[in-house]
């Protein structure tokens, strides 16, 4: 089970003011823009589980932003 909920992922993206595509690239997703956008959407809606590695990356980004 993921340490991050879809709502937390969405809130993190909104804190940074990024589009789904931009956020996906920042958290390490690769591929075509539409595929990245769709993957982030699936995670934000709960259709796809949020991998622990992505949750960790997002949490690190939030920690750096707080400094």
N, C-alpha and C positions, 0 to 999 in steps of 0.2 A: 504494500500500500504506500502511496506517495505521502511525503511529509508536507505537501502543499496542495491546497484545494484549488479548484478552478477559479473560485472567487478571489483567492489570494493572488493567483497568477494574473488575472485581469487587473486587479488593483495595482500590482507592481508595474505592469505595462503602462497603466494610466499615470502613475507617479512620474515615470520617465517621459511621458508625452510622446510615445512612439506608436507608429502604426504596427499592425500585426506583422507585416513583412520586416520592418526595421527591427522590431523586438526579437523576432525569430532569428535573424542574422546575429544579433548581439548575444543571444543565448546559445549560439553554436549550430543552429539548423543550417543545412546546406541544400542547394538545389535551385530549381526554378522558383521565381518569385511567387507564382500562384500556389505551388506546393507548400512553400514556407507559410504563406498566409493561411492556407487550409489547415496545416498542422497546428498552428497556434490557435486557430478557431476551435479545432477539435479538443484541444487541451482546455481551453477556456469554457467550453460548454459541457465538459465532462464526458464527451464521446470517446476521448482517448485519455488514458492515465498519464499523469505527468511523471516522467522518469525522475528518479532520485537525482541523477546527474544534472538535469535541468533545474530542479528545485534548488539544488546546492548553488548552481551558478547564479540564479535569480537572487537567492539570499545573500550571496557575496556582493552582488551589484548593489543591493539595498544597504548593506553595511558600509560600503565605500561611499555611497551617496549621503549617509548620515554623518560622515566625518567632516 
